[in-house]
Amino acid sequence: GSHDSFSYWVDEKSPVGPDQATAIKRLAKISLVKKIMKKWSVTQNLTFKEQLEGGIRYFDLRVSSKPGEIEQEIYFIHGLFGIKVWDGLMEINTFLGQHPKEVIFLDFNHFYAMDDSHHFYLINKIRSAFGSKLCSIACVEHVTLQYMWEKKYQVLTFYHYPLYREYPFLWPGNKIPAPWANTTNVHKLLQFLETTLEERSRYGTFHVSQAILTPRVKTIARHLIRGLKNTLVHRNLPMILNWVKAQKPGVMGVNIITSDFVELVDFAATVIALNDLLLEEDESAT
């Protein structure tokens, strides 16, 4: 999985997003501030298509209306506005059409400046984009690749807002917990990932391990110009990757793992390779 999957492009010319504090909105009237914000808002370099081609199958999505716009249009957001959600969904759907056995997870987990009418608009866009590819909610343990292929499903959509109850193709957010360490310290992050794996539900949910470091205000103040990638990510990715390599998938093990800048190391290939351990278990059982 990728963290803030859509943030490969953010619009410096648009207003600052409603996910930001009032003080930052005021500061952002200075054009340099938005340039700095961009350095800390972008957590991916690759487009959806490039991420999919690189093996990413879980997308972490934050969305917002654009205050002041008359239309209902919904955009991706991380400090600054990204592309229209519809354009991203279309890009993903094109890939799925070309690869009918591939399955993806869309996790809509943060909504800003959206009332129910915005949600209805977005949910209809999701339905228009994927149609019969959308997997209806079921017992998590039944959702194997074989099950998905037989039903011709390719998309599991998680929607962290009460309206999910009205649509069989929207899974509730509590079916995919994604605990967040909120630290700049890689040792604390790895300790947190270990602890949350020990606490994860044995059955009934998917589970996201967020292998990401989060800048604090003072981190940003100290390294304004360097940005997220050069300050936190480059230096710590090798340790994070070593943790990933040491994991086991399956019950009480890792399930979905997300990272920033997924192409900087062999992140996707390393996570995918963990599945071989499940094959070895099957062979030893037979």
SULRA-V434276 format. One record per residue. N is the residue number from 1. PSI is psi in degrees with one decimal (* if undefined). Layout:
n = (N,N)
psi = (PSI,PSI)
This chain:
n = (1,2,3,4,5,6,7,8,9,10,11,12,13,14,15,16,17,18,19,20,21,22,23,24,25,26,27,28,29,30,31,32,33,34,35,36,37,38,39,40,41,42,43,44,45,46,47,48,49,50,51,52,53,54,55,56,57,58,59,60,61,62,63,64,65,66,67,68,69,70,71,72,73,74,75,76,77,78,79,80,81,82,83,84,85,86,87,88,89,90,91,92,93,94,95,96,97,98,99,100,101,102,103,104,105,106,107,108,109,110,111,112,113,114,115,116,117,118,119,120,121,122,123,124,125,126,127,128,129,130,131,132,133,134,135,136,137,138,139,140,141,142,143,144,145,146,147,148,149,150,151,152,153,154,155,156,157,158,159,160,161,162,163,164,165,166,167,168,169,170,171,172,173,174,175,176,177,178,179,180,181,182,183,184,185,186,187,188,189,190,191,192,193,194,195,196,197,198,199,200,201,202,203,204,205,206,207,208,209,210,211,212,213,214,215,216,217,218,219,220,221,222,223,224,225,226,227,228,229,230,231,232,233,234,235,236,237,238,239,240,241,242,243,244,245,246,247,248,249,250,251,252,253,254,255,256,257,258,259,260,261,262,263,264,265,266,267,268,269,270,271,272,273,274,275,276,277,278,279,280,281,282,283,284,285,286)
psi = (158.8,146.3,134.9,60.4,-27.6,-2.3,11.2,-22.2,123.4,151.3,105.5,-21.0,-16.5,164.4,158.9,145.8,157.7,-1.4,-0.1,154.3,154.8,-40.2,-40.8,-38.0,-39.0,-47.4,-34.3,-5.5,-19.3,125.5,-33.8,-32.6,-41.0,-35.3,-41.3,-42.8,-40.1,-40.2,-25.8,-12.9,-29.5,119.9,-2.4,149.6,-23.9,144.8,170.5,-46.7,-45.3,-37.9,-44.7,-44.2,-26.3,-0.3,0.7,134.1,-4.6,130.1,125.7,115.8,127.9,135.4,158.7,151.9,167.1,106.8,135.5,-17.1,138.8,-40.4,172.5,5.9,139.7,137.8,154.8,152.9,138.1,84.1,-54.4,159.2,141.0,-152.9,167.4,139.3,-42.5,-42.9,-39.4,-42.9,-38.7,-40.6,-42.6,-43.2,-36.1,-44.6,-44.1,-37.4,-34.7,-17.5,76.8,-9.9,0.6,144.7,135.2,159.3,126.3,118.3,95.1,97.0,-9.2,130.7,134.6,142.0,45.0,126.0,-177.1,-35.1,-36.4,-40.4,-44.3,-41.1,-48.1,-43.2,-39.0,-34.1,-41.0,-44.4,-41.5,-39.1,-44.6,-23.0,-124.4,-5.1,-13.7,123.9,122.6,153.2,137.5,177.6,126.4,-41.1,-18.9,-16.8,79.2,168.9,-39.2,-44.5,-46.4,-42.4,-42.0,-39.1,-5.8,32.9,146.8,-8.0,122.4,121.2,121.3,134.2,106.8,60.4,141.4,-23.7,-12.1,-29.2,-23.1,-1.7,121.5,-19.3,3.8,124.0,142.3,152.6,-29.0,-4.1,-2.6,65.2,142.4,72.2,147.4,125.6,-30.7,56.6,155.9,-4.1,118.8,-32.2,-41.8,-39.3,-49.2,-37.0,-42.3,-43.8,-41.4,-48.8,-43.8,-27.2,-40.0,-28.8,-6.5,152.6,136.7,-38.2,160.4,-6.6,156.3,178.4,130.7,126.5,112.0,96.0,62.8,149.0,143.3,122.6,141.2,170.6,-43.5,-29.3,-45.7,-42.1,-39.4,-30.8,40.0,-53.6,-25.1,-35.8,173.9,-47.4,-47.8,-24.9,-49.4,-37.4,-56.4,-48.0,-34.3,-12.9,-41.4,-40.9,-40.5,-42.2,-37.0,-37.3,-45.6,-46.3,-27.8,-1.5,163.1,138.3,175.7,-171.5,127.2,1.9,-163.7,155.8,-73.0,136.4,131.4,152.9,159.1,154.2,64.5,-18.1,-5.8,-29.6,-179.8,53.2,-57.8,-44.1,-37.5,-43.9,-45.7,-38.6,-24.2,-26.6,-25.9,-29.2,-33.8,-37.5,-41.2,-40.2,-44.8,-42.6,-40.5,-29.9,-33.4,*)
